[in-house]
């Protein structure tokens, strides 16, 4: 994929964007045992676009080959040496050029920090002239719940996680190629399981004072702790619920965290 071609980037089969029509929903879960998900509160969002899949290794390669693996927050964007529990980074460096490890081209990008995900969004925006960014936590949950369809499911698209997600029971302790499970009602894949996904928001211990307009909550809380959503191949089913939320440090580069892009 030529680095200079915005059309090739936009036409990449795994950079398809799904239009998420705006609406109102109840975010969080007062019935949960986890106080992080409380209090449930009404949020009204404008329409936006969300990536149909998490960003893949082959999508991330042109960004790295143009900008390199820069240091931000005290660490490089990507840990290429990562192979914890057998889930290895799908990208390697060969004579100064970054390449996908054969067979992992369409697996989600992992071992990438929040800074790396943010920088990818900025790079993609510069290349295409469109405003790509990380989704807000509210946008992520609204889309995972099926948007205007207001799906009642525990997971994104089903009450049965095996139908829609890769998690500790079925993943064989590794990421999987995107799009292999069923999508949710909006046509979004891998929202439950496979990899956690970085969001734009600061981490807050609960929803007291959270925005009600769907915007990212970037005041107060932990600036260096950012929200991740969706659970992963490493997690159990409870962590893959649409209301579940957790946080990692912005410089964290884990084998179970990736991201997907949003656009207004």
C-alpha positions, 0 to 999 in steps of 0.5 A: 500500500503506497504511503502517499496514496490516501485513496489506497488507505481509505479503500483498505478492506479493513478500514471500512467505516460504519455510520452510527446514527445518533441517539439516546441510550442508558450507559453503564449498568446499575445491576453490575457488581462492578462500581466502575459501571455505575451509575447508569446514566442517559447519554445523547450522541450525535451521529459518527463513524466507527471502524468496522474492525480493529486496526490490523497489523497491515494497516499499521505498517505504512504509518510505521514506515513513514514515521518510525517507532517514536518515543512518547510517554517514555516508551516507543509506540510499539513493543516489537519484542512482545510475545507474552503467553504466545501472543506475539507482535505481528510486526517485525523490523527488517533492515530499517523497514517494518513488515508484517509477520506472515499470517498475522497481517489481518490480526489486530495491532497489539503491543501499541500504546495509547500514544501510538494509537493516537498518533496513528489517528493523526497520521491517518487524518493528515493522509486523508483530510478526514478527522480520524480519532479514538472513539469516546467511551460513550461512542464505543458503548453506544455502538457496541450496544447496537446504536439505535437498535438498542440491543438488549444483549450482554455482549456486542451482538449476542447473549452468547459470547462464542458467537461474537467474540474470542476470549479465554475459553476459545482463543487458544491464548492468541489474537485472531484474524478480524471479522471471523465471528458474527457482527453486531446489529450495526455490522461491527466486528470484534467489539466483544473479545479479541482485543481490548480497545483504547478510548480517548477518555481519562479514567474515572472510577465511576460515572459521577459527573460524566458527560451526557453528550457522548463526548470524551471525558478528558477532565479530571480523573487519571490523565495517564490512565485511559479507558479500554473497552471490550475485553480480549482473548485473554479475558473471561466473559465477564470482561467482554460485556458491553458495559464493562470498562477498565483502564491502562496507562497511556504508555502500556503496550500489552498483547491484549490491547489494540484500537479502532478508529472513529470519525465525526 
